[in-house]
């Protein structure tokens, strides 16, 4: 729900020292398109110790972009 999402973001902001209510603006959206808003398990893939990969897509028809992060 929107309320639960705000609660989670507020908690993360508190840890990071940011107040989302004071430093930003809430925009709550939704979609009836089955290609958007799908639930699923997300995670970070560890390629080797200390190196992880994160993917994102610019849209539902785009191929995943992989970013490899070496700490």
Residue pairs with C-beta under 8 A, 6 or more apart in sequence:
2 28
5 28
6 20
6 26
9 20
10 20
10 21
13 19
13 20
13 23
20 26
30 37
31 37
35 60
36 60
44 52
44 53
44 54
45 52
45 53
45 54
46 52
47 53
47 68
50 70
50 71
51 68
51 69
51 70
51 71
52 68
52 69
53 66
53 67
53 68
53 69
54 66
54 67
54 69
55 64
55 65
55 66
55 67
56 64
56 65
56 67
57 63
57 64
57 65
58 65
